Amino acid sequence: MAPIPGSGLAKGLAVTLRTMTRKTVTEQYPEALPELPPRTRGVIGLFEENCTVCMLCARECPDWCIYIDSHKETVPPAAPGGRERSRNVLDRFAIDFSLCMYCGICIEVCPFDALFWSPEFEYAETDIRELTHERDKLREWMWTVPAPPALDPGAEEPKEIAAARKTAEKLAAQRAAEQGEEQS
């Protein structure tokens, strides 16, 4: 049986009419920024003050896209008669985002919480060589990192915080006792 002439056109128009009545799902991106879910993975931010140049992030990166340069610096003794110590000083910290696969291994292995996920996603470049971002740019992204979620109110207080609180209370009690003795 031969199809009725023009039936394909009628089906096409029916599809068009059906979709014209539905709400559009297209986002007008540059004009209307998308609402990102909390804790979105965008780029990696560097909190440079916490970096001890342990190189764990660069060693564990499966893409070898983290570049770190450092030098050793001698620190004078903390107390008289003590010995000098040496510490690593960060000279360069860069991530090549043209190689990065955003796996997050570097963030997970960092023992000092120097790397964080930033929700920033607008960092496109016209030249691929400009996708290697140095520590200044990584530091800028650090300030877009959202605060961690609040602790569960029913959870037990972390032992570090409990110990710090006890120490602070003891010091406050000692100071109050010393001020009481001075006044009498």
Beta strands, then each sheet from edge to edge (+ up, - down):
strand 1: 43-46
strand 2: 66-75
strand 3: 85-96
strand 4: 115-118
strand 5: 132-133
sheet 1: 1+ 4-
sheet 2: 2+ 3- 5+
end
